[in-house]
């Protein structure tokens, strides 16, 4: 029986309604990952990963951008040296 379930909570409600005895065991199985809620979370994570990859590719394609990143990171280290020395 295929049924569109929007969330883990809705899955638990559905399982209760059809008389499933081991509700928590069933609801805790990875099948809840097939809900719309989990699909949306996964798509969001994918968008972030693709944007990160695009930025990395941009950096790889430009020596000037890499130098800028290195310079900024070194400036940050220099600013934080007193904190590092103090042990904090």
N, C-alpha and C positions, 0 to 999 in steps of 0.2 A: 504494500500500500504506500504510494508516494503522497506526501503531504508537504506543502510549503510551510516551513517553520521559520519564524523570524529571529528567534533568540533562544538561548538555553532555557530561560524561564518558561517560554511558551512550549518548548519541548517537554519540560517537566509537567506542565499542565495537561498537555495532550496525553502523555503516558499515564498520568493519574486517571484521566477520563476513560481510557480504554482498559483500565484495570491492571496495569503493570505492577508487579509485586516489588521487584528490586529496583525501584525508581532511581535512587541515587547512583547505583552501579551503572545502570543503562545511561543515565544523563551524563555521567562522568566519562563515558567512552568518547573517543575522539570524533564520533559522528556529529557531535554538536558543532564541530568546525565547518560543517556544511550548511550552517544557517546563514541567512542574509547578513546578520550582524557580523559574523566572522568573515564573510566574503568582503564586506565593506572595510573591515580592519585590515585585511590582507591587501586589498587594492590600495589602501592608503599607505601602507608600508612599502608597497611596490613603487608607488609614485615618488616617495621620499628617496628610496634606493636609486631609482633612475635619475632623479635630479642630482643626487650626490655623484653618481657615476659621470654624468654630463660635466659637472664641475671639475672632477678629477681629469677627465679627458681634455678639458679646456686648459688646465694647468700643465698637463703633459705636453700639450701642443705649443706652449709658449715659455721660452726660457726667461723672458722678462717677468712674467707672472710668478714663476717659481722663485726668482730672485727676490721679488717683492714679499712673497710669503716668508721666505727665509729671513729677510731683514726684519719683518714684523715680529717673527718669533724670537729672534735674537734681542730685539728691543724689549720684548716682554720679559725675557730671562734677565736682562740687565736691570729692569725695574724691580724684579722680585729677588734679586741677589740678597738684599738685607734680610728678607724673610727666610731664605734658604740658610743663610749663615746663622740666624737666630734659632734655627731648628723648627720653624713653624711652617 
